[in-house]
Amino acid sequence: MERLLDNQEKIKQKDKADMLSFCVNIQQHYTEAAKIAAEMKISYPTPSNVLIAGMGGSAIGGDLLKDWAKDKTPVPIEVNRDYHLPAYANEKTLVLVTSYSGDTEESLSCFLDALKQRCMIFCVSSGGALLEHAQRLKVPFVRVPGGMPPRAALPYMFVPLLFCLEKLKLVKGASGELKEALTVLGAIAKENAPSKQSKDSLAKTLALDIEGFIPVVYGFGVYSSVARRFKQQFNENSKMVAKWEAFPELDHNEIVGWEKAEDFADAHAVIFLRDKSELVEIHSRIETTKQLMQPSGIGMYEIYAQGESDLAKMLSLICIGDFVSVYLAILRGIDPTPVATINKLKNTLQKIGIKEEILKELGKIKP
């Protein structure tokens, strides 16, 4: 199997839509996203809270924002993955509506709620009905480049959220941390490019190690949402069931599940997301957890974040995880790009007519 990942021609044969190109060119995508975000226009009073409304690849940026900003802003941030906003959303709530396609029915429904509940609104999308109605209703928005799988468009869906908070003076330092992250991402992309031999590539080595196992990803703190991103990429790129959890919570429940796991443990591989500067309380928990899990016989692996700032470290792990998920797909003989099941689901739901009803309601709202 190692020979497969060391053969660029065979990689191209499997990766027909070239998902790897988004991993290899990640530095350029974040650079372009920063340029687009720097030109955004947003001017609102200081909100009492922030809600990011989105789904899937368009929502994960909200999770990253929440984790990154947790110790940097006094304003609470929540991610809303649903058809409706919570009742507390009002004119003092900033709602960041994120939908890469602009046609995600849950996001459109939340956009409708935000309008009805008189929230402050900002939209991030490549187009679709969301931007059509945002333009018509004079709701501020940023248009990002289209034509990518939503999960590959993370730079364009995440960076504008960072800049929104910075432009509204809710956080400081986002631009500086992103600058460092760009350098780190460039190095990681080179180290894990298809041209690198498996023995010299962390991503290829890890993909080879966990091939045939169900990945379980454990994060903590700012790496909680990163662990979720790993899980999502294993789902969509590798076409695998996967799961994620976060310290310290997993030590209050999940750890017990490995006591009598037996054959179940043999089917899984745990990936610990680590930081060389992790706090002593987290470090001791992770090390103790590993010791307690060892008798189950489960395979355990570690990936250490790179960089100095929180943002650089978070994006470094995401970059490695994206590479791993694509290489794992190739090992499994799968084209990582198509998501046939999601498309079938959307086509079935379209016949029910929920989205059409939402669009009718949006159409009734006057500028």
Disulfide bonds with the S-S distance in Angstrom:
none
